[in-house]
Amino acid sequence: MTRLPALVCILLGAFAACGFAPLDLWPLALACLAGWMALVHAAPTQRSALWRGWLFGLGHFTINNNWFQHAFDFQDKMPPVLGYFAAVGLALYLAVFPMVAAGIAWRVRGPGKRPDASYVLIFAAAWIGTEYLRAILFTGYAWDPLAVMWLPVIGIARVSALIGTYALSGLTIVLAGALLLLVQRRWALPAVALPAAALAALSALWTGAPAAPASAPRVRVIQPNIGNEARTNAGERSLQTLIRLSGRPGPVPRLVVWPEGLILDLLESGYPDYIYGDRRPFPLRSRIADVLGPRDMVMTNANRLAFDRKDDLTGAANAVLAIGPDAQIHGTYDKAHLVPYGEYLPMPWLLKPLGLARLVPGDMDFTPGPGPRALDWPAFGPVGVQICYEIIFSGRVVDEARRPRLIFNPSNDAWFGRWGPPQHLAQARLRAIEEGLPIVRATPTGISAIIAADGRLLATVPHETAGAIEAPVPPALPPTLFARVGNAMAAIVAAMLLTAAIAIQRRAR
């Protein structure tokens, strides 16, 4: 393989990352994908095809996850410069998935010297499989699947309500391939794919969720604009700010939601006395309850602890607590999908002697909860919870036993620099579309939002701005096809694409 295709593949991957938030240059991303697919097809050997796939992924994920470095700026156990190596190291691994997709597409492409429709469809099916694997292997890293770049063209994004994220990513490859074939004057696939994409885009005119009635319970989202560099010694100031921004009771019930990472005090009672210090939990909860009306509720992130019979600390959970006007805790949720290297350190026996540590402060790794569950409050019904990046995992955010009326997603996006927060918000919007459920996001520094069940942003607090937003709780839609079938839709769509590709190849012979 010559050096020029290698360089071009890296650049195409890097520029394709500009199709996601915050830049949202999705036409550029489509063009880059089309160019990359052409280079993979032109590879003289499968080894060179794999190499071109890996280089594309290296460029793509290095730029797409550039915010990853910022997380290393807020701890003193490792130098911040290590974050740059971590971002590239992550890309070295993530690039394996487009490499495998490229290798499969090259291996089973048609006999022609130019790309054809069967090659594009095989590539799309392979992409679906590898993107799904990226989301589940080694706890999964589902950040920014191709489908999420369609949020600016929300009609296309809403196709995920039918087929889900990973299948929509595969159709994105089909659309990029259609552009490639259009340039080569092969008309059949473009004649189907491009009008279908245009029709999906126009469908936004008639697929919106209804507005909430004015009498509906209200949700109030708090964003105090307190970053990680200020929170360590600002527990009381953080609590005062959250209370001040929570407003006062009104004539209808309110769900007041606070961000992740700001409540450093323990709010649960019943722990051994030595664990509390001079800040007892009930007086703290009473101060929170003072802002609530008789049917209001605060949902806030805080840590929960576990002890053995000797009152020795055995575990900690990153949790959400529901606090009522009686200053009692009426439900808890423990984060189930923990961040490796962030909330726990894998293989500590190996990594700690090397000087590595987890990014979240504290001496004890978090332990995972059992998975999605809904918390009840009579004025609102079941409320689902997904903490921070749990919301990015398609098909894994809803309590299957009790479908909630909305999902609360507290997050500390102050870890994520400037590119991470809009990307995180976009993925939460895609979850809302997939499940047909509104989502409310509260973050310390932004971007906090109230998201309708069709993915529209009803209200936001901008990045690095203090404020609060309040609105009637958006209505949920009936369960979508994806909500009923789940990620089996990815397998169904991939199988359909492969079947069509095989039929095209046989017809060509």
N, C-alpha and C positions, 0 to 999 in steps of 0.2 A: 504494500500500500504506500502510495506517495504521501508526502507531507501535506500537500495542498488539501486533499479531501479530509484529512484528519483535522486540520485547522478549521476548515469550513464547518465540519460537524460540531466542533466545540462552539463556534460562533453562532451557529443556528440554534443550538440548545440554549445558549445564553440569551439570545434575542427572543426565543420562544417564551422564556420566563416573563417577559414584559407583557404577555397576554393576561396575566393575573393582576389583581389589585396589588399596589395602588395605581399602577399605570393603566391597566385595562386595555392594552393594545391588542385585542383579540384578532383583528385582521392580520397583524404582523405575526402573531403566533401561528395562525393557520398557514401562512406563506412559509414560515420556517419549517413547520412539520412536513409540508409538501416537498420542500427542497431536500430535507433529510431523507424522506422516503425514496426519493429519486436516487440519492447517493447510496442508500442501502441496496437498492435494486441493482445498481451498477457495480457493486462490489465484485471483484473477480473470484473471490473464494468465500466460503462461509466464515472463515476466521476473520477476514477483513470486514465482512458484514457485521459480525459481533463487535469488532473493534470500533466501527463507526457508530454502532448503537450505544456502546459504552461512553464514547467521547461526547456524543450528543447529551446523554444523561449527566455527565460530569459538568458540562457547561450549564445545563438547565438547572440542576439542583443546587449548584454553587451560588448562582444568582438568585434563584427563587428563595433559598433559605439563608440569605445574607444576614437576616435579622438574628440568626442563631448566635452570632458572636456576642450580641448585646447582653445575653443572659449571663455572660461571664464577668460583667462589669460590677456585679453586686455581691460579691463574696470575696473573702480575703485568704482562702485556703489555696487558691490557684491564681496565677497571673492572668489578667484579662486578655493578654495577647494569645493565650491558649485557645480562646474562642475562635480565632481565625482558622487555626488548624482543625478545630472541631467541626467547623462548618464545611471545610473541604473534605475532612475525613468522612462526614456523613454523606456527602455527595459521592465519594468513591464507592460507598456501599449502595446507595440508592440508584446509581447508574447501572447497576446489574439488571434492573427490571426492564428498562427500555432496550438494553443489550439483548436480553432473552427474546423480547418481542421482535426485534430486528432479525435475530438469527432464525426464528421460526418462519417469519415472512419470507426471508431469502431462501430458506431450505425448500419450502413448498410452493414457491412462486410458479407461475405459468412458464411455458417454454419460450415465450417471445423475448426479444431483446429489449423491449420497452415495457414499462409497467402497464398492466391492464387491470380491469375491474376485479378479477379474482385475486390479484396480488393485494389490492387495497383492502378487500374484504377479509382476507386472511390476516393482514396486518392489524386490522381493527379487532378481530377476534382475539388475536394474541395479546393486544394491548389490554383488553378487558381482563384477561386472565392474569397478566403480570401486575396490573394496577391493583387488582383485588389481593393478590399475594403480598404486595407491598403493604397493604393495610392490615395484614394479619400475622405475618411472620415476625418472630422475635418481639412479640407484643404489638407489632404493627406501627407503621408511620404513614398515616393516610393523608398527610398535609398536601393540599392543593392538587387534587386530581384534575385532569383536563376539564371535566365537566364544569368546574366552578368558574371558569373564565367566561361562562355565558351569562353571568348575572347582569351585565349591562344590556344584554338582549334577553330580557327575562322570559319572553315567550318560549325561547329554546330551552332555557334553564328549567322551565316548568314541565318539560318532557320527563324530567327525573321523577315526577309524581307517578308516572306510569312504569318506568323501567329502572329507575334508580341511578345513582351517580356513576357507577363503573360502566354500565351499559351506555350511558350518555357520553362518557369519555370515548368509548369505542366508536360511537357515531360521529364524534368529533374527528377521529382519524379518517372515517369514511368521507367526511366533508373536505378535509385537507387533501385526501387522495383524489377526490373529484376535481379539485382545483388543479392538481398535477395532471390529470388526464385531460382536462379542458385545454391546458397549455399545449398538450400534445395532439389536440384535435381528435380525441376519442370521446364521443359524445354520449354514449349510452348511460354510464353512471352519473355524469354531471346532469343529464336531463332528468334524472330521478332525484338525486340528492339535493341539488341546489333549490329547485322549487319546493321540496319538502321542508328545507330549512327556512325558506322565506315564509311558508305557510305557518310553521311553528312560531316564527317571530311575530307574525300578525295575530296569532291566537291570544296574545296578551290583551287584546282588545276585549275579549269576552271570557277570560278565565280568572278574573279577579275574585277575591273573597269578599263577602258582604261586610259592610261597616258594623261596628259594635253599636248597639243602642245606647243612648245617653244614660239610661238608668242602670247599665251594667256595672258590676264591681270594677274598681279602678286599680291600676297597677302604677306604682311610683318607683322609678329607677334612680338610684343615687350614685353619683360619680364625684368624689371629693377632690380629685386631682392630687393625690398623695402618692409619689413615686417610691420605688424601692429604696432609693438612697435616703429618704426621709422617714420611712416607717419604723425603722428598728428601735428608735428611742422616742417614738411619737404615739404610743398607744393611747394615752389619754386625749391627746389632741385629735387623733383619728376618730375616736369615739364621739367626742364633742362635735366634730364636723359632720359625721354621719347622722347624729341625732338632729342637728340644726337643719340639715338639708331634707330631713324626712317629712317636714311639714306638719300640719295638724289634721285631726280627723274631719271628715265631711259627712254628708248625709248618706253616702253609700259606702259599703265595705271597701277597704284598701288593702292591697298586697304590696308591702314596702320591701324592696329587695336591695341588699347591700352587696358590695363587691367581695371578691376573694382577696385574702392576704392582709387585711387591715386590722382585724380583731385578734390581737396577740394574747389577750387574757382568756382564761378558761371560763366558759359560761355554764358548764354542767356542774350540778351539785353532786355530792356523794363521793368525791375523791378523798384520799387521805389528806389530813390537814397540812402536812408538810409541803404539799404540791402547790398551794395557792399563794403563799406570801401574804401581802397586805391587801390584796384586791380579791374580795370574796365574790362568788358568782351571783348570788341572789340580788345584792344591791346593784350590780351591773345590769342584770336583766330588768330590774325595776326601773332603772333610768331609761332603758330601751322601751319598756312598756308604757312609759309616760307619754310617748308621742302617738299612742294607738287609741283608736276608738273601740267600742265594745265588740265590733265585728272585724277589726283589722288584724293583720298579722305581719310580722317582720320575718324575712328569711335572710339569714346571714351566714357567711362562712366563718368557721372557727375550728380549732383542733379539738378532737375527742381523744381521751386516753383510756388505756386498759391496764388493769393491775392484777397481780396474782393474789392468792390468799394471804400472803405475807405483806401485802400492800407495796410490793415492789413493782415499778413501772415495767410493763411488758410490751406495750405497743402504742402507736398513735395513728389516728385517722384524720385525713383531710376531709372535713365534713361540712354539711349545711344543717343549721338548726332552725326550726320554726318556732318563734316565740310569740305568744299571745298576749292580750292586754292584761292577763292575770300574772304576767312575768314568769309563767311556766313554759317549759319546752314541750311542744305538742307533736314533735316528730323530728327525726334525724335521717340524714342520708350520708353514707360514707363513700367517698370517691372510690370507684372500682378499677378504673383504667389509669394506673399510675404512670408517671413519666420516668422511664429509666434514666439514670444519671441526674435527674432533676429531683424526684421525690424519693428515690431509693437508688442505691448503688449496686448494680449487678456485680457478681463475683468480688465481693469486698476483700476476700482473702488474697486476691491478686492485685486489685486496683489501689487499695489503701496504702500498701507498702510503696507503690509507685508515686504517691503524693496526690492521687486523685480523690475528689470528694464530690458529693452530690451538691447541686446548686442551691436548693432550698435550705435556709438556715436551720440549724438544730443538730442535736447529737444522735437522734434516732430516726431510722428510716420509717416512712409511713407503711401501713399495712392496708391491703385493698379491701373494699367492701364487697357485697355479694352481687352487685350489678344494678341496673336501672330499677327504680321503684318510685311510686307516686306517694306524696304526702297529702293528707286530707285536712281541709279546713272547711267547716260547713258553708261559709259564705262564698267559697270559690269552687269547691269540688276538688278532685285530685289534681295535684300540681307535680309534674315531673321535675327532676333535677339532673343536670349534667354539669360537672365542675370542670372548668377550663377546657383543655383540649379533648375531653371526652366527647364534645359535640362534633368533632370532625369525623367520627367513625360511622359511616353510613350503615343503616340497618341495625344499629346497636345502641339506640338512645332512648327507647321507649319501653316502659314496663308492659310486657305482653299480657300480664294478668289484668291490669287495670290501665286502660288508655287514659292519659291525663287530658285536661282541657288546655294546658299550656306547659311549656318547659322553661324552667329557670336555669340560666347558664351564667353563674358567677365566674369571673376569670380575672387573673392578674396579668393583663397584657402589657404592664410596664416592663416585663421581661423581654418584650419582643421588638424593641426598637421602633422604627417608623413603618417598615414594610409589614411586620407581623400583625398589628392590630387590624388594618383593613382586610388582610387575608383571612384572619380568624372570623371577622364579621361576615365575610362572604360565605364562608363554609357553614356558619350558623344559618344563614338565609337559605342555603341549599337544603339543610336538614328540615327547615320549616316547610319547604315545598314538598320534599319527599314524603313527609309524614302527614301533611295537612294540618299542622299544629302551629300556633303562634309561639314565638320564643322571645323571652326578655333577657337581655344581657346587661350585667352590671360589672364594670371594671373600675379599678382605682383611677386610671389616667385616660381611659377611653380606648376604643370607641364603644360607649354604651348605647343600647338601642332597644326599641320595641319593634318586633318584626311580626308582620301579619302572616297568616297561615299560607298565603300565596307567595311569600318571599319579599313583599314590599316593605320598605322601611317606613314605619309610621312616625317615628320620632327618634332622634339621636342626640347625644351629647358629644361634641367634637373631641378629637384627640387633644390631650393636655389642656382640658378646660374643666373647671369645677361647675357643677350644676346638677339639676334634677329634671326629669321628664315624667309627666303623668298623663295617662289616657285611660279610657275604658278598656277593659281586658278584651283583646281581639277575639272574635269567635273562632272556634276550631271548625275545620271542614270534616265531612265524613271521611273515614279511612280511605286513603288512596290505594290504587292497585299495588303500588310498591309497599305500602304499609301492611297490606294483607299477605303479599307473597314474599317480600324481603329480597335478599340478594340472590335468591334463585333466579330472579329476572336477569341478572348478569349472565348466568349460564344459559338461559333460554335465548337471549339475544346473541350471545357468542355462537351458540349452535346454529342459529338461523343464518348468521353471516357465513359460517363455514360451509353449510349446506349450499348456499347460493354460490359460493366460490367454487365448490366442487362441480356444481352443475355447469357453471360457465366454462371451466377447464375441459369438461367432457364434451361440451358442445363445440369448443374450439378444435378439438382433436378430430 
